[in-house]
Amino acid sequence: MSEFERSLVNALNTAFREANKRAVAHRIKQSRFTSQVVDVLVDSLDPEYYLAIECKSISLEKGAKALYFSQHFTVDGRGVHQLIHMREYIGLSGRRGILAVELRKGQGKRREVHLIPWCTVIRRFDSGAVGFSVEEIESYPSIDSGILNALRQVSEMESEECGQDGY
């Protein structure tokens, strides 16, 4: 488990506990013999917190200008893109999908995490776009304002942009 994923799970569980929310975030153990559809799952009876979160991290210090669908996501041995697997899982599970992007800015500088609604990600992918620029990523809710607040903002964006079913 990456440090980013671990810290996201801890932040979610701390926020749920402090806000008395009945939800739990967890990471499914990954091994080389089992596929992992998403990085973080949140279980809750509250649909707002019933989530599937994919985590991606890019280094601005190393010159990253964007999160690319071709570079930062995988394609399996059958040629199926990771986002296709995620779309199927999210559709079947009924979870709300979120792409969490960590922007690493270099040693001694604060990392930022932005949350992008799943419907925005999949619509962008389906349109043939190459990904999201750093500036676009920074326009999405940051967990710096509180992770539950960011989740609420993502939910509102999702409803406005994609309707109730998320697509």
Backbone as CSV, one residue per row, in Angstrom:
resi,resn,N_x,N_y,N_z,CA_x,CA_y,CA_z,C_x,C_y,C_z
1,MET,0.856,-1.169,0.000,0.000,0.000,0.000,0.904,1.235,0.000
2,SER,0.611,2.173,-0.887,1.405,3.389,-0.938,1.096,4.281,0.265
3,GLU,2.019,5.164,0.561,1.822,6.106,1.666,0.590,6.972,1.418
4,PHE,0.374,7.367,0.164,-0.792,8.171,-0.187,-2.083,7.430,0.144
5,GLU,-2.188,6.172,-0.273,-3.388,5.388,-0.009,-3.595,5.196,1.494
6,ARG,-2.521,4.898,2.204,-2.599,4.704,3.654,-3.081,5.980,4.345
7,SER,-2.516,7.114,3.961,-2.913,8.368,4.609,-4.348,8.751,4.245
8,LEU,-4.797,8.424,3.024,-6.179,8.701,2.639,-7.148,7.855,3.465
9,VAL,-6.852,6.573,3.617,-7.693,5.690,4.436,-7.744,6.202,5.875
10,ASN,-6.599,6.568,6.429,-6.567,7.093,7.803,-7.355,8.383,7.929
11,ALA,-7.211,9.298,6.961,-7.942,10.568,7.001,-9.451,10.335,6.923
12,LEU,-9.870,9.427,6.050,-11.293,9.119,5.935,-11.837,8.549,7.239
13,ASN,-11.149,7.549,7.788,-11.642,6.906,9.014,-11.650,7.869,10.192
14,THR,-10.660,8.737,10.287,-10.644,9.751,11.344,-11.823,10.707,11.183
15,ALA,-12.052,11.167,9.953,-13.166,12.092,9.691,-14.510,11.432,9.980
16,PHE,-14.683,10.187,9.580,-15.937,9.477,9.850,-16.159,9.350,11.358
17,ARG,-15.118,8.980,12.080,-15.221,8.814,13.528,-15.568,10.139,14.210
18,GLU,-14.861,11.204,13.843,-15.091,12.508,14.474,-16.471,13.074,14.166
19,ALA,-17.011,12.742,12.987,-18.329,13.249,12.590,-19.449,12.262,12.933
20,ASN,-19.090,11.186,13.630,-20.060,10.145,13.989,-20.783,9.579,12.773
21,LYS,-20.045,9.365,11.697,-20.603,8.759,10.484,-20.398,7.260,10.548
22,ARG,-21.399,6.514,10.118,-21.277,5.058,10.071,-20.693,4.669,8.726
23,ALA,-19.369,4.712,8.655,-18.642,4.393,7.431,-17.240,3.944,7.800
24,VAL,-16.673,3.105,6.971,-15.305,2.643,7.197,-14.588,2.532,5.849
25,ALA,-13.386,3.111,5.801,-12.547,3.037,4.599,-11.522,1.928,4.798
26,HIS,-11.241,1.220,3.727,-10.231,0.163,3.815,-9.592,-0.069,2.455
27,ARG,-8.463,-0.693,2.501,-7.690,-1.013,1.305,-7.637,-2.520,1.177
28,ILE,-8.008,-3.038,0.038,-7.933,-4.478,-0.186,-6.488,-4.833,-0.487
29,LYS,-6.012,-5.849,0.180,-4.626,-6.268,-0.003,-4.390,-6.695,-1.451
30,GLN,-3.300,-6.233,-1.999,-2.974,-6.533,-3.397,-1.894,-7.605,-3.434
31,SER,-2.066,-8.556,-4.334,-1.013,-9.538,-4.578,-0.868,-9.704,-6.078
32,ARG,0.207,-10.320,-6.472,0.422,-10.408,-7.919,-0.497,-11.421,-8.597
33,PHE,-1.221,-12.227,-7.828,-2.102,-13.224,-8.426,-3.572,-12.808,-8.440
34,THR,-3.883,-11.676,-7.834,-5.261,-11.193,-7.839,-5.306,-9.778,-8.397
35,SER,-6.353,-9.496,-9.127,-6.479,-8.145,-9.662,-7.141,-7.246,-8.617
36,GLN,-6.794,-5.996,-8.680,-7.354,-5.010,-7.766,-8.025,-3.954,-8.622
37,VAL,-9.326,-3.798,-8.477,-10.067,-2.887,-9.340,-9.845,-1.432,-8.940
38,VAL,-9.924,-1.140,-7.643,-9.701,0.217,-7.140,-8.803,0.140,-5.911
39,ASP,-8.313,1.285,-5.480,-7.366,1.324,-4.369,-8.022,1.347,-2.999
40,VAL,-9.094,2.124,-2.849,-9.727,2.304,-1.536,-11.234,2.093,-1.678
41,LEU,-11.792,1.317,-0.765,-13.244,1.140,-0.701,-13.744,1.759,0.595
42,VAL,-14.916,2.371,0.521,-15.580,2.873,1.720,-16.934,2.174,1.786
43,ASP,-17.171,1.516,2.909,-18.448,0.845,3.144,-19.284,1.699,4.077
44,SER,-20.541,1.891,3.699,-21.457,2.667,4.517,-22.878,2.413,4.043
45,LEU,-23.824,2.509,4.975,-25.230,2.448,4.588,-25.682,3.770,3.976
46,ASP,-24.920,4.824,4.217,-25.197,6.134,3.644,-24.624,6.167,2.226
47,PRO,-25.473,6.318,1.204,-24.978,6.278,-0.177,-23.925,7.349,-0.482
48,GLU,-23.928,8.443,0.266,-22.931,9.488,0.041,-21.518,8.987,0.344
49,TYR,-21.422,7.985,1.229,-20.112,7.472,1.625,-19.869,6.040,1.155
50,TYR,-20.692,5.529,0.281,-20.477,4.195,-0.280,-19.632,4.390,-1.543
51,LEU,-18.294,4.294,-1.387,-17.374,4.796,-2.402,-16.373,3.760,-2.893
52,ALA,-15.916,3.993,-4.120,-14.769,3.295,-4.708,-13.816,4.398,-5.157
53,ILE,-12.609,4.413,-4.583,-11.665,5.502,-4.845,-10.408,4.953,-5.495
54,GLU,-10.069,5.505,-6.631,-8.801,5.185,-7.294,-7.823,6.306,-6.968
55,CYS,-6.615,5.945,-6.554,-5.597,6.921,-6.160,-4.489,6.987,-7.208
56,LYS,-4.167,8.189,-7.618,-3.049,8.417,-8.536,-2.204,9.545,-7.968
57,SER,-0.914,9.446,-8.169,0.022,10.421,-7.631,0.963,10.860,-8.745
58,ILE,1.130,12.176,-8.882,2.071,12.679,-9.882,3.013,13.688,-9.223
59,SER,4.241,13.725,-9.744,5.271,14.585,-9.180,5.461,15.828,-10.035
60,LEU,5.056,16.963,-9.493,5.262,18.219,-10.201,6.738,18.588,-10.173
61,GLU,7.437,18.175,-9.132,8.871,18.432,-9.006,9.644,17.776,-10.155
62,LYS,9.160,16.619,-10.597,9.823,15.900,-11.690,9.299,16.326,-13.054
63,GLY,8.463,17.352,-13.065,8.028,17.927,-14.330,6.696,17.463,-14.869
64,ALA,5.918,16.725,-14.092,4.608,16.275,-14.575,3.726,17.484,-14.876
65,LYS,3.094,17.468,-16.029,2.196,18.545,-16.447,0.737,18.097,-16.466
66,ALA,0.547,16.768,-16.371,-0.806,16.234,-16.477,-0.851,14.816,-15.926
67,LEU,-2.067,14.337,-15.693,-2.336,12.939,-15.383,-2.872,12.343,-16.680
68,TYR,-2.110,11.430,-17.264,-2.461,10.880,-18.574,-3.130,9.517,-18.439
69,PHE,-4.180,9.309,-19.217,-4.869,8.021,-19.209,-3.958,6.907,-19.722
70,SER,-3.076,7.216,-20.644,-2.201,6.194,-21.221,-1.000,5.880,-20.332
71,GLN,-0.535,6.833,-19.575,0.691,6.667,-18.784,0.432,6.272,-17.339
72,HIS,-0.586,6.821,-16.728,-0.807,6.635,-15.296,-1.827,5.550,-14.949
73,PHE,-2.450,4.964,-15.951,-3.391,3.866,-15.755,-2.857,2.659,-16.522
74,THR,-3.274,1.480,-16.120,-2.750,0.264,-16.742,-3.708,-0.295,-17.793
75,VAL,-3.158,-1.165,-18.623,-3.920,-1.960,-19.584,-3.562,-3.406,-19.289
76,ASP,-4.583,-4.260,-19.140,-4.299,-5.651,-18.780,-3.815,-6.455,-19.989
77,GLY,-3.527,-7.710,-19.771,-2.999,-8.588,-20.816,-3.940,-8.791,-21.987
78,ARG,-5.216,-8.526,-21.794,-6.197,-8.650,-22.885,-6.415,-7.332,-23.598
79,GLY,-5.693,-6.283,-23.163,-5.820,-4.980,-23.802,-6.941,-4.115,-23.242
80,VAL,-7.470,-4.486,-22.065,-8.567,-3.728,-21.465,-7.986,-2.680,-20.501
81,HIS,-8.364,-1.444,-20.711,-7.869,-0.329,-19.907,-8.426,-0.393,-18.492
82,GLN,-7.629,0.042,-17.526,-8.020,0.055,-16.118,-9.339,0.796,-15.895
83,LEU,-9.562,1.899,-16.614,-10.801,2.664,-16.424,-12.033,1.880,-16.868
84,ILE,-11.880,0.994,-17.823,-13.002,0.136,-18.251,-13.351,-0.838,-17.128
85,HIS,-12.337,-1.458,-16.531,-12.588,-2.350,-15.389,-13.260,-1.601,-14.247
86,MET,-12.780,-0.394,-13.986,-13.366,0.402,-12.911,-14.811,0.762,-13.215
87,ARG,-15.092,1.130,-14.460,-16.468,1.477,-14.833,-17.400,0.291,-14.583
88,GLU,-16.963,-0.899,-14.977,-17.785,-2.095,-14.774,-18.021,-2.348,-13.286
89,TYR,-16.968,-2.262,-12.496,-17.087,-2.503,-11.058,-18.025,-1.489,-10.402
90,ILE,-17.821,-0.224,-10.700,-18.649,0.825,-10.097,-20.110,0.659,-10.505
91,GLY,-20.341,0.321,-11.765,-21.704,0.103,-12.240,-22.385,-1.070,-11.552
92,LEU,-21.641,-2.156,-11.356,-22.221,-3.343,-10.732,-22.358,-3.203,-9.215
93,SER,-21.429,-2.536,-8.575,-21.430,-2.454,-7.112,-22.376,-1.396,-6.567
94,GLY,-22.691,-0.389,-7.386,-23.542,0.700,-6.908,-22.779,1.752,-6.115
95,ARG,-21.473,1.615,-6.060,-20.663,2.610,-5.343,-20.522,3.876,-6.173
96,ARG,-20.264,4.989,-5.490,-19.891,6.231,-6.169,-18.395,6.184,-6.387
97,GLY,-17.966,6.512,-7.588,-16.548,6.485,-7.893,-15.908,7.851,-7.765
98,ILE,-14.658,7.854,-7.323,-13.888,9.085,-7.192,-12.450,8.796,-7.591
99,LEU,-11.859,9.734,-8.314,-10.433,9.685,-8.604,-9.758,10.681,-7.670
100,ALA,-8.879,10.183,-6.792,-8.120,11.038,-5.874,-6.728,11.212,-6.472
101,VAL,-6.349,12.458,-6.708,-5.050,12.735,-7.333,-4.176,13.502,-6.351
102,GLU,-3.026,12.918,-6.052,-2.037,13.567,-5.190,-1.041,14.300,-6.075
103,LEU,-0.863,15.579,-5.798,0.124,16.391,-6.502,1.312,16.572,-5.552
104,ARG,2.418,15.908,-5.886,3.636,16.016,-5.074,4.462,17.173,-5.618
105,LYS,4.769,18.121,-4.754,5.430,19.349,-5.202,6.905,19.422,-4.828
106,GLY,7.434,18.381,-4.257,8.850,18.367,-3.917,9.087,18.360,-2.426
107,GLN,10.321,18.067,-2.081,10.715,17.955,-0.691,10.479,19.261,0.059
108,GLY,9.856,19.135,1.207,9.592,20.298,2.042,8.361,21.088,1.639
109,LYS,7.721,20.697,0.562,6.508,21.386,0.113,5.307,20.493,0.366
110,ARG,4.208,21.126,0.701,2.975,20.414,1.033,2.382,19.733,-0.197
111,ARG,1.991,18.494,-0.007,1.299,17.754,-1.067,-0.167,18.156,-1.071
112,GLU,-0.772,18.141,-2.246,-2.203,18.434,-2.359,-2.916,17.196,-2.879
113,VAL,-4.128,16.991,-2.392,-4.965,15.898,-2.902,-6.277,16.504,-3.365
114,HIS,-6.632,16.218,-4.622,-7.878,16.705,-5.212,-8.746,15.508,-5.599
115,LEU,-10.053,15.684,-5.454,-11.013,14.624,-5.747,-11.806,14.977,-7.002
116,ILE,-11.820,14.053,-7.953,-12.524,14.263,-9.218,-13.677,13.265,-9.304
117,PRO,-14.888,13.745,-9.597,-16.028,12.827,-9.717,-15.788,11.784,-10.812
118,TRP,-16.226,10.571,-10.545,-16.032,9.477,-11.481,-16.633,9.770,-12.852
119,CYS,-17.844,10.337,-12.871,-18.498,10.582,-14.161,-17.671,11.537,-15.020
120,THR,-16.988,12.475,-14.389,-16.133,13.403,-15.121,-14.954,12.659,-15.731
121,VAL,-14.370,11.750,-14.961,-13.221,10.966,-15.433,-13.630,10.105,-16.622
122,ILE,-14.717,9.367,-16.480,-15.090,8.419,-17.538,-15.584,9.143,-18.785
123,ARG,-16.263,10.268,-18.610,-16.676,11.053,-19.783,-15.457,11.586,-20.525
124,ARG,-14.476,12.042,-19.782,-13.246,12.548,-20.396,-12.533,11.414,-21.147
125,PHE,-12.435,10.259,-20.523,-11.793,9.095,-21.144,-12.543,8.681,-22.417
126,ASP,-13.870,8.575,-22.312,-14.685,8.163,-23.461,-14.610,9.149,-24.626
127,SER,-14.333,10.413,-24.318,-14.274,11.437,-25.381,-12.982,11.364,-26.184
128,GLY,-12.037,10.567,-25.702,-10.754,10.468,-26.392,-9.713,11.451,-25.885
129,ALA,-10.035,12.198,-24.842,-9.067,13.137,-24.256,-7.890,12.353,-23.685
130,VAL,-6.762,13.019,-23.539,-5.547,12.346,-23.061,-5.466,12.253,-21.539
131,GLY,-6.231,13.073,-20.818,-6.191,13.050,-19.364,-6.625,14.377,-18.779
132,PHE,-5.993,14.776,-17.671,-6.297,16.033,-16.979,-5.000,16.801,-16.768
133,SER,-4.990,18.076,-17.121,-3.823,18.905,-16.842,-3.761,19.175,-15.335
134,VAL,-2.587,19.569,-14.857,-2.435,19.909,-13.438,-3.397,21.027,-13.062
135,GLU,-3.551,22.013,-13.939,-4.459,23.131,-13.657,-5.895,22.640,-13.523
136,GLU,-6.296,21.703,-14.363,-7.649,21.143,-14.258,-7.808,20.382,-12.940
137,ILE,-6.816,19.585,-12.598,-6.872,18.820,-11.351,-7.031,19.765,-10.163
138,GLU,-6.277,20.860,-10.176,-6.325,21.816,-9.070,-7.674,22.527,-8.954
139,SER,-8.493,22.468,-10.000,-9.807,23.109,-9.953,-10.852,22.250,-9.221
140,TYR,-10.519,20.995,-8.930,-11.436,20.100,-8.228,-11.232,20.208,-6.715
141,PRO,-12.241,19.795,-5.930,-12.150,19.942,-4.476,-10.884,19.316,-3.887
142,SER,-10.287,20.057,-2.965,-9.101,19.608,-2.258,-9.511,19.116,-0.877
143,ILE,-8.830,18.099,-0.391,-9.153,17.614,0.953,-8.595,18.541,2.028
144,ASP,-7.845,19.577,1.621,-7.336,20.556,2.587,-8.471,21.261,3.325
145,SER,-9.621,21.377,2.678,-10.773,22.031,3.322,-11.557,21.057,4.188
146,GLY,-11.011,19.872,4.391,-11.687,18.826,5.154,-12.175,17.761,4.195
147,ILE,-11.871,16.527,4.497,-12.174,15.455,3.546,-13.674,15.248,3.365
148,LEU,-14.464,15.391,4.436,-15.913,15.225,4.286,-16.506,16.378,3.477
149,ASN,-15.972,17.569,3.657,-16.409,18.713,2.861,-16.077,18.478,1.383
150,ALA,-14.888,17.976,1.100,-14.504,17.694,-0.284,-15.406,16.620,-0.896
151,LEU,-15.742,15.594,-0.119,-16.647,14.548,-0.623,-18.027,15.125,-0.932
152,ARG,-18.487,16.033,-0.078,-19.780,16.688,-0.311,-19.740,17.506,-1.607
153,GLN,-18.647,18.236,-1.801,-18.496,19.038,-3.022,-18.470,18.152,-4.269
154,VAL,-17.782,17.026,-4.191,-17.723,16.092,-5.322,-19.119,15.555,-5.621
155,SER,-19.868,15.233,-4.582,-21.231,14.736,-4.759,-22.113,15.776,-5.451
156,GLU,-21.972,17.030,-5.044,-22.743,18.109,-5.680,-22.333,18.285,-7.138
157,MET,-21.028,18.250,-7.407,-20.545,18.368,-8.789,-21.089,17.231,-9.642
158,GLU,-21.068,16.047,-9.083,-21.533,14.862,-9.790,-23.012,14.997,-10.149
159,SER,-23.819,15.462,-9.208,-25.250,15.649,-9.460,-25.494,16.690,-10.550
160,GLU,-24.747,17.795,-10.486,-24.905,18.857,-11.482,-24.436,18.427,-12.870
161,GLU,-23.276,17.788,-12.928,-22.672,17.442,-14.223,-23.232,16.169,-14.835
162,CYS,-23.614,15.227,-13.994,-23.889,13.896,-14.522,-25.237,13.323,-14.159
163,GLY,-26.020,14.018,-13.364,-27.331,13.511,-12.994,-27.262,12.537,-11.831
164,GLN,-28.404,12.015,-11.459,-28.516,11.159,-10.288,-27.786,9.829,-10.443
165,ASP,-27.753,9.254,-11.650,-27.113,7.952,-11.810,-25.597,8.069,-11.959
166,GLY,-25.077,9.281,-11.993,-23.636,9.475,-12.047,-23.015,9.393,-13.416
167,TYR,-23.848,9.307,-14.472,-23.268,9.216,-15.825,-23.942,10.196,-16.756
